[in-house]
Amino acid sequence: MAYSVQGYEFKYEDFFPRKIFDQITEVRVSRPEAILEAAEARRRREDLTTDGKLTILAADHPARMVTSYADEPVRMANRQEYLARVLRVISSPGVDGVMGTTDIIEDLLIVHHLVKEKGGPGFLDDRVILGSMNRSGLAGSAWELDDRYTCFSAQSIADLNLDGAKTMFRLALEDPNSNLTLDCTAQAVNDCVALGIPIFVEALVVRQEGGKWKAAKNADDLVKIMGVATALGETSRLTWLKIPYCDEYERVARATTCPILMLGGESRGDPTGTLKEFASGIKAGASVRGALVGRNVIYPGADDPLAVAVAISEIVHKQISADEAVELLMKKRGDNFDALTKWLK
């Protein structure tokens, strides 16, 4: 089936109206303890995965001043829209979980709490929630590759009853800042392991293009950096990798025994390219265990973020083809659109 949006347009204010968005601030002002109460009461999975694979939504972009979408430089700085798109995915069944910064995860916990107070389902129960740890490598800054640990710590991840940690290092051999981040990341691995917390390490080789750091997406660069990533810290037993898809992904899969989640990168405004890449990558080897994907799900052009997320999840868990994923996406578009508004007024 050929992909088409068929005139559909995801309207975030219909799914997540301003009056619900404003309730989050009200909770932060009047009863901030609700965040901890929701976190403590959240039911967690006994095991990280149900079948050895994971599909996780990434939602940690604004904290690093990554706010552009298409030709709009600050589109993702609209927090109501950004949250609406994240909630569209995580408030319905489909993906395993979500990864985010402290503010995003706490916003989700508040909405989860408000829905449960009204008798609705706890949509964060039995989901995998990961805390993003280092976000100081601000996009475009002079210190961008000195990406320090300014967000979740291992202890705060444990205190908030989360399921894992996510970190990132970008390697440019000519920039000494890369080594500072490598050193901090090794310590983060040690801190997480000491508390029994799985850690997802995003490892990128970057080069300057047009005055910006761009991630290399070729097998030669990726197989080299994966050896660096898996040797960080005193043990790799709780280490997962987040690695871009590229051609010759079989070579990437053979470069490690640690589980790999594929990442999507910048939004293309059309989900079909991501579906094709993940459908190919998931078959590249036993080490490839899913996807940790953000902007290509949150901002898939005019399409429904939930429908795109479900299609990717079926690729990961059931190994459906890219064509089957497109057909499923088009069927799922608009499903359960009142997931929040039927409980919150």
N, C-alpha and C positions, 0 to 999 in steps of 0.2 A: 504494500500500500504506500502510495506516495505521500510524503509528509505535507500537511497543510494546516494552518491555524483555523481555517474554515470560518473566518470572520470573528473568532473568539479574541477577547482581550481581558486579561486578568486585571480587575479593578480592586486595588488594595483597600480602598476606603469602604467598599461594600462588604468585604470579608472581615475587616478589622477597623470598625468605625472609630472616629476621633473620641467618642464618649467612652469607649473601652480603653483606648490608649491613655486617656487622661486618668483613668482609675489606677493605673500603675503608679503615677506620681503621687496620687492621694495615699496609696498604701505606703510608699516610701516616706511620706511626711508623717502620717498618723500612726502607722504601726509597722515600722521596718522589721520588727521581729518576725513578721509573717514569712520573710524569706528563709530564715533559719528553721522555722516551724515546718515550712513546706519541704525543705531539704531533708530534715530529719525524718519526716513521715513518708518521704518518697520510697516506694518499693523498688528495690534493685534486683537485677538478674543475679542468679546464683553464679552463672558463668558469663564471661564477656560476650561470647557468641552462642547462637543456638545451633549452628551447623558448621562452625569453623570459618564463617565469612562475615563481613561487616559492610554496611553502607551507612556512612556518617555524613551529615550535612555540616559544612564548615561555615562558621559565622563569626569570624574574628577580624574582618577587614578594616572597619572604621578606626580601630585603635591604632593602626599603623598608617593612618591618613591615606588609605587606599579607598577612594570614594568615587572614582570615575566609572561611568557606564556609558558605552557608546560615545557620543560626542558631548556628554554632559559631565563636566569635571567634578561636580559635588552631588550627583544624583544619590549615591548611597549614604550621604549624610542626612537624608530625610529619615529620621529614626522610625516614624510611624510606618512608612512604606517598607523599610528594611525589616522591622519586626513583623509586619504583616506577612511578608514573603517567607520569613523563617517559620512563623506560626502556621502558615498555610501547610507547610511540609510536616512539621512535628506534631501538630494537634490532631492529625489523622494517622491511621495505621499506614505503614509503607516502608519507612526506613528504620534502621536500627537505633539511630540516635543523632545527637547534635554535639558539635564542638564550638565553644565560644569563649569570649573574654568574660571577666567578672560581671560587668554590667549587663551583657546580653543574657548570660545564664540566670542572673538574678531577676531580670525582667520576665524571662520564661517561667521561673519558679512562681513569681507573683501571679501571672495569668493562670498557671496550673492550679494555684491555691484558690483563686477567685472562682474558677469553674467548679472545683470540688465543693466549695462553700455553697454553691447553688445546686448541688446534687449531681453534677456532671462527672464524666470520667477523668481520672488523673492521667492526662496524656503523657506525662513524663515518667509514669510508673513503668518499670521493666524496659526502659530505654537506656542506651549507653550514653552517658554525658561526660564529655571530656573538657577539661579546663585548659585554655591557651595560656602559656607561661611567659614567653618573651615577645614584647611588642614595641620596644623602644627604637627599633631600626626604622624610623619614620621614612616613608617614601619620599625621595628627593632630598633628604638631609645629607649634610656633609659626613655624618657618622653612620650612614644607613646600615653598613655591614657590622657595626658594633651594636648588635641587637640584644640588649640586656634584658634581664628578667624583672619586668616591671608589673606583671599582672599576677596570675595565680602562682602561689608557691605550692610545693608538695604538701605542706601542712594545711594550707587553706583548701586544697582539693580534698584532703581527708576530712577536714572539719565540715565541708559542705556535702559530704556523703556522695561525692562524684565517683565516676568509674575509671577515670584515667586522665593522663596529662598529654598535652601536645606541645611540641617545641619545634623550632626551625633554625637551621643555620644555612647561610649562603656563603659559598667558598669562591673567593677570587684570590689566586695565588700572589698577586701583586699588591694586595691590600691587607696590611697587618690587622685591621679590625676583624677580619675573619677569624683570626686565631684567638682573639679575646672571646668571641662568641663560642668557639669550639670549647674553650676552657670552661666557660659558664655552663654549656650544655652537658659536658661530662659530669659536672657537679649536680646538675638537675637530674640526670639519670641516677646518680648515687642516692640523692635525696628521695626520689620516687621509689626506688627499689627498697630502701630502708623501711618504707611504709607499705610495701606490697602493692604499689600503684603501677599499672602498666603505663608505658610512655611511648607516644607515637612521635617519631623523629622525622621531620621534613628536611630532606637534604637536597640542596640545589647547587649546581655550578652556575655562576653568573659571570656575564661579561658586559662591558659598556657598549651600548648601542644608542646613538642619538642623545647622549647625555644621561641615559637611564640604565640601571642594572637590569639585564634581561636574562632569564633562566635558559640555559642550554638544554635542548631536548634531543640528544643523540646518545646512542648506546655506549659509545666509548667514554664520554664524560660521566654518565650515570653509573656504570659498573665500577669506575674508580672511586667515586664519592661514596658509594654504598659501603665499601670496605672501611672508609673513615667513619661513617655513621654508626655502623654496628660495633665498632671497637671503642666507642665513647663510654666512659664510666667503668666501674669495677666489675660489671657483669652485663650481658646482653639478654638475660633470660626473660625480662619483661619488655623488651624492645620490639616495637613494630616500626615499619618504615612507611613514609609517605613520599612517593616518587612519581614524577611526571610520566605519562605515557609517551612512547616514542616508537619509531620503526625499530624492528629487530628486538621486540620486547622479550623474546625468548632468552636473549643474552642477559637482559636485566634480571629476569627471573632466576637464571642460573648463578647470579653473582652473590647470592646470599641464601641462607636457610631461615632467616628471620621473615616473618610475614610482611607482605607489601600491600599497602592500599594505594591505588592510583589516584592522582589528583588531576583536576581539570584545567586550572589556570584562568586567564581572563575570559570574561563572557564573550561569546561569539554572536549572541542574539538569535541563534538557531541551534536547537539541541541535537540535531541529527549527527553532527560531527562527533560530539562527545559520545553518543550512543554507539557509533561505529568503532571508535577507539576502545571503549571499555569492553564491547563485545569481543573484540580481538584480544585485548590485553588479558582478560580473565582466563583465557585458554592458554596463556603463554607458559605456564608452569605452576607447580604446586605451591610455590611461595606466594603467588599472587592471590590475595584473599579478599579483595573488594575495592571500595572506592571511598575516599574522603574528599568530597567535592563541594564547592561553594558557589561561586558566581555563575557558573553555567546552569545551576539549578535555581538559584535565587532570582536571577535575571535572565530567563530564557526567551528574550524577545517579548512578544505579546502573550506567550503561552502561559499555562497554569504551572507554577512551580511544583505543586504536588504531583501532577500527572508526569512531569519529567522525572521527579524523584522516584516514583513507583516504577517507572520503566527501567531506570538504572538499577534499582534494587532487584528487579526480576532478572536482569542480566547477571548480576552478581550471584544471587542465590539459586537461580534455576538455569543459568546459562542459556537464556533465550537469545535468538539472533537479533541483530540490529533492526532488521525488517519487522520482526515480531514485536520488538520494543516500540517501534514507531506506531504500530497498530494499537498496542496496549495504551500508549500515551494518549492517542486520540480518543479512545474509549473512556479513559479515566478523567478527562478534562472536565472540571466543574463538579466532580463528586464531593459530597459531604461539605458543601460550601458554607453551610450554617454551623460548622463545628463549634464556633465561639458564640455567634449571635443567638443561638437557641438557648444559651445559658446566661449570657451577660447582656444586659439591656443598657 
